[in-house]
Structures are given as structure tokens and as C-alpha cells.
Amino acid sequence: MNLKKIWLSSPHMGGSELKFIREAFDTNWVAPLGPNVEGFERDLEDYLGASSHVAALSAGTAALHLALIMAGVKQGDEVICQSMTFSASANPIAYLGATPVFVDSERDTWNICPEMLRKAVEDRIANGKKPKAIIAVHLYGMPYKQDEIQEIASRYEIPVIEDAAEALGSTWQGQNCGTLGDFSILSFNGNKIITTSGGGALVTKSREHKEKAVFLATQARDNAPHYQHSEIGYNYRMSNIVAGIGRGQMEVLDQRVAARRANFEFYRSELSGKNGISFANEPTGFFSNRWLSCILTPSFERREEIRLNLQEKNIESRPLWKPMHMQPVFSSCPRYVNGTAEDLFEKGLCLPSGSDLNQSDLIRIIETI
């Protein structure tokens, strides 16, 4: 039986993307600058509000790299990073020759645990190594505990880099994710809530920081008639064609959030409490875009039974992120763990969550489980 593939999170075009791409071709704006780049940045700034200043870049990882540079991270420094995340949250720390210090999660949101964060900060300071930054992640679109994280960061005067790669369209106490950190990053990878096929953005609170990010992202070329460079730069700017896709996607962002939240509610209504399956709830004042719908099973064995059964029926699913402190590449890094992330990884599974799923897809997934 040849069953149609159901993907975990596939791109979903809105229809007007080609209009912006065609304009780029018709006007020969195919370089990493142009009207679509500026327009996409304005669209994001209007959506996010809170006096946001956005630099459109080639990837969310590039945005995180530049955020760390502007936060003053250098070789030999330490940066606290949420352990329960994708490796792109931690890799840019290593790019700079700094050391990630991994902190475990709490059960409510699956994000960085304030109690463990405080312990990590105080312990690193006591050992003469005050962290230069804190990377906190809104996992699967669920906001982290902003008030508690910010209180610790403010007390010890450590900047927060908000990894909102999975959280465009999510809010905390009415504030848009992507505006909560000293620096914030977004991702428009092919599997995200909206996509530019590949791309990201750095969100800052000042125009000066945005201009600095753009300067670094365009090879740090000095203001001179010839090519002159006083700093190391990077080729990180978003292209005008890719930005055109983003402009079209921004027109349907709210619809995409609504569709993914509807997927989650369907799964919860059909599966919650059955065979030990449970879901993460939204704390009061938290609004998740439900980028991916995730379930917790009673055991590793049950998780694998479900995953393999879905795979057999041509349905893609995936275990939750393997924590960074468990990754071979980071095995020697300091960590402050309480067992939460390891337990979530062992028992958690991401179900198909694309905004293009139809009712028959969802029913097929439920029946397979």
C-alpha cells in the first residue's frame, strides 16, 4: 500500500510570494540587498512592535553568532545555554572560542529552569568566571519564564539572548516573543512557522545595534571608496529574492499560527490520557504558536513503539531534542542538570504539525497511534 507521506513540518506557501520574487527579477534586485530585504524587515518590525529593529540575515544561527559578538563574547569566555534545544543554539558559542555552560529545564514549559540558572550563575561567579551571556530558548514555540529569567539576568548584569527561532507568533504576558531579550533571534528555515527557504533575523532594541549587525553581516566593509576592513566580517545578509518569500509569508503568519494551534488541540482532545499520553499546558499569560505538537509517553519503549509505527505508515515524527549536555561534541562542557531534559528526551515525541495538514491527515495520524 503506497501511503502519502505526512511530513513533520513542511513549508506552506501563502500565494503571494511569487509576486515579490517576480518583482526582484524584473528589477534585477538579486543581490543581498534591495526593496524586499528592507520591506521584510519593516514587516517584522511592524508585527513585533516594542520599538524593534530587525536585521534580515542568512540564518538564525548567523543572527545568534552576531548577537554573541555584540554582547562582547570572546575566546575563553563562558556563555550559559539552555540544554534542551537544537545544536544551533550552542554552536555559535564554540565559533567564538567560548565555552557553553548548559542548564537544564523545568517541567512547566520545558525551557531553562530559573532555579538551575541561578545556581549556575552563582557557581560560575564564585569560581571567577562570570558568564558573558545567557541563551534562553522558547522550545517548540512555548515561551520561557521571562520574568524569572530576566530577574536573574538583571541582578547579575548578564545580557539575555532570546532564541525565538521556534516562537514567531508566540507571546508572553501579551509581549511578542522576539522582543524579550537584550538581543533576539528568529529563524525562517524550511520547517518553521513561516519560511524564506533558509534565513533568519536579529532583533535589537536600538537602531545602532541593527546597523552594527548589518555592518558585520556584509563583511564589515569600512566607509571608504575602496575595500577597507578594520574588523572581521561575515557574509550573513539575506538576499532580496529570499526576502520576497518572507514578505509573502508575513501576510499569512496569523493563519499559520491558528492552524498549528488547531492541530495541537485536535491531538490533545483525541490522545490526552490515553495509554499514558500527556501534553504540556500553557501557563497563565503564556501563548504558544505550537510550532510543533509534542506528546509525552510513559516510557522510552512506548515512545519508540509509536514512532516506529508512524514511520511504517509513512508518517514522520521525531523524538524531542537530545539535550546539548548529552551530545558527544559538548561532552566536556560544564552542566547544571536536574534530569528533566533527559527524561523529556527519553519519553517525548514530536508529531506532524504543519499548517497544511488536513483533517484526513490528522485522523490517519490518530488512528495509527
N, C-alpha and C positions, 0 to 999 in steps of 0.2 A: 504494500500500500504506500503510495507516494504522497505523503502529507506535506502541505505547505509549511515552510519554515516560519516559525514565530520567533522573532529576534528579541533580545533583552531590551534594547532601547535604540530603535532605528531613527535616522533623520526623518523629518516630516516637514516638507515644504508647504508654504502658505499660498503660493501662486503668483505673487508679485516680485519674487526675487529676480526673475529673468528681466524684468523691466529695468532694474537698477544695473544689472550686469550688461545689458544691451547698451545702456547709456554710456557705460565705461568704455565699451568697444567703439561705439560711434564717435566718441570724443577723444579716443586714443589715450584715455587715462588707465593705463595698465600697470603703472609703477606703484611702489609702496607709498603713495600719497595721492590726493585727489579729492573730489567732492564727496564720494561715498564714504571715505575714511572720516572726513570731518562731519558728514551727516550722521554716520553711525555713532560717533562719539556724542554728538548732540542728542540723538535719540536716547542713548543710555543715560546721559546726564539728566534729561527731562524725566525719564522713568524713575531713576533713583532718587532724584531730589537731594535735599540736605546739602545744597551747595557743592555737589560732587563735581570733580574734574576728572575726565576719563581719557586715557591714552590707549588707543587700539593697537594691539600687538599681535605677534605671530602665534602666540600660545599662552595659556595660563601659566605654564612653567616659566616662560620668559618674564611674565609680569611678577611672579614671585621672586625670581632672581634679581630683578631691578629693585623690588621693594626691599630686599635684604641689603643691597648695596646702599640704598638711600637711608636705611636705618643704621648704617655705619658698621655693618658686619664685615669683619676682615679675617684673614688667616689666623688660626689659633683661638678664635672666639668660640663661645658656645651659644647655641640657639635652642630654646625649648620648642618641641614639636609634638603635636598630638600623635600618638602612636597608631590609633585606629584611623587609617587614611590610606589613600593611594600614594605610591612612592614619589610622585611628582611634588608632593608637599615637602618632602625631606631632601630630595636630590639637590636642589639649588643651594642648600646649606653646604653640601660637600663641594659644589662647584667653586665656592669661595675659600675652601680650605678650612672651614669651620667645622665644629663637631655638633651633631644633633643630640639633644638630650630628650629622650622620649618619655611622655607622660601618658598614663592610662586613662580610660574612660569612666564615666558614671552611667548608671543604669537608665536614668530618665530619658536622656536624649542620645546616648551612645557617644557623646562628644567628650572633650577633655574635662577631666574631673577637677573641680576647683580645689578640693582638699589635697589631692595629689600634686596639683600645680603649686600650691602654697608650700608644700613640703619640699618640692624640687627646687623652687626659687631660694628658699631659706637655706637649704643644704648647700647649693652651689655657691651662694654668697659666703656662707661660713667657711667654705673651702677656698675662698679667694678668687672665685670665678663667677662674677655676676653675669647672668645671661644678657646678651645684647638684644634679643627679641623673643617674642612668643608667637608661634604659628598655631592658631586655633582654627578648626575646620567645622563647617556646617555639614555634617555627614549625611549623605543621601537627601540633602535639602532641609534637614531638621536644624534649626538654629541652635548654637551652643548657648550656654548660660552666660549671656553677655554681662549682666550686672555683676555677677560674682567674679568672672574672669577680669573684667575691667577694674574692679576694686583692687585686686591683687596687683595688676599691672601698674595702676596709678600709685599705689603705696610704695612700690619698689622702683618706680620710674623706668619701666621697661616698655617699649613700644609693642603694640599688638599688630601683627599682620593677619588679617582676616582672610582665610581661604574660603571664598564663596563660590568656588568653581562649580559646585553642585547645587547652588542655592539661589540663582537668579529667580525672582518671583516669590521668595520666602520673606517673612517679616518676623521681627521680634518686638513686641510691645508697639506695633504699628510702624516701626522703623524698618526700612528695606535692608535686607542682608546685602552686603556690598558697600555699606556706608558705616559700619560699626567699628572698624579698626582704624588705627593710625594710617595704615595702608590696607587696601583691599584688592583682591584679585578675582577675576571672572574667567570662565573657560567657555569656549564655543566649539569644543570638539564635536565630532560627528554624533556622539551619543548623548549630548547634553540637552537641556530643556529647549534651547534654541541653538542652532549651529551655523557656523560660517564655513563648514567642512573642516577647518582647523583654524584656530585663532583664540585670542584671549584679550583681556584688558586689565590695566592697572587703574584703580580708582583712588584718587587722592583728595585731600581736603583743601588743597591750595593750588592755584594756577602755577606757582613756581615749581612745585613738585611735579606737576604734569609736564611742564616744559623741560625739566631736567630728565624725566623719563624718556620723552621723545628724543632729546639730545643723545642720551646713551643708546637708545634703540636705533639710531641712524648713524652708527659708527663714531659718535662723539666728534663730529667734524666742527672745528672752531670756525668762528665768523671771519673768514679770510677768502680772498679771490682764488687762492689755490687750496689744495687739500692739506690741511694742517690739523694735527691732533695732539692735545695736551693730556687727554685721558684715554683709557681703554674703552672702546665702544663695542656695540653688538649690532647684528643685523636682525633686529627684532620687530620692525614695524609691520603692521598689517597692510596687505595690498588693497588697492582700490576695488579690484574685482571681488575679492573675498568679502570686503566690507559691504559690497552691494547685496550679497546674500544676507548678511546681517541686517541690513535695513529692511528687507522684505520680511525677515523672521520677527523683527520687533513688532510688526503690525499684528502678529498672531500670538504674541507671548502670553497674554492673559488666557487665551483659549487653550494654549498648551498646558498651562498650569492647571486649569479647570479639568482638562481631560485626564491628566495624571492623578490628580486627587480623586477623580471619579473611579479610576482603576483601583486605587488603594481601598476606597470604601467598598467596592464590589468584593475584592479579596477578603476584606475584614468581615463583611456580612456573611460570606459563604464559608470561611475557613476558621474563624476565631473560635477557639475552644474545642475544635475537632482534632482528635488524635494528638492533643497536646500542643497545637499550633497557637502562637500568640503574636501580637504586634506591638510596636512602640507607639504610645499615645502622644498627642501634643500637650505639653504642659500649658497651663493658662497663660495667654498672651503670646504663645508661640504659634506661627503659621508656616507649615512646611509645604513647599511645592510638590513634595512626594516624587522627587525626580526618579527614584527607584522605590518600588514597593518591596519591602523586606519582611520575611517571616522568621520567627524563632521556633525551632523544633525541640523536642525533648532531649535529643542526643545527636552526636555526630553520625551514628548509624542511620537514624531516621532522616537526617538531612541528606545523606548520600543516597538513600533509597529513593527519596523524592527527586533529587537532582538527576539521577541516572534514569529514572522512569520518564521524566520530562525529556531528557536527551534522546531516549529511544523513540519518543513520539515527535522528534524534530522540533522540540521547544527549548530554546536557550534559557538557561538560568545560571546563576553563579554564586559561589559562596561569598559571604561578606569579605571585605578587605582583610587580608592577612596582616596583622599588626606589624608596624615597622620594627619594633624591638625583637620580633621573631624572624626577621629577614636575614639571610646569611650576610648580605653586604653590610649590614649595620650591627653585626653580632658583638662588636667590641664597644659599642656606644653606651654611655650611661642611660639607665632607665629607672623610672619610678612607677612601679606597676602594682595593681591590686587584683589581677586575674580577670577583670571584666572583659577586656578586649579579647583575650584568648578564649573565653567562654562564648562570646558573641561569634567569633570566627568559627568555632567548632560547631555551633548549632544553627547559625544564621544562613539564610538563603535569599538572594535577590530574584524576584520573579519578573517576567516580562512586564514592562512598564511604559512602553511607547505610547505617545498620544495618538498614534494611528491605529491602535488596536481596535477591533470591532467587537460586537457582542458575541459573535460566534467564536472568535479567538479566545475571549475570556472564559466562555463556557467550556471550550476544549481544554484550556489550562486547568480549570477547576476539576473537571471530570478526570483528567489524567492524575492529578494529585490525589 
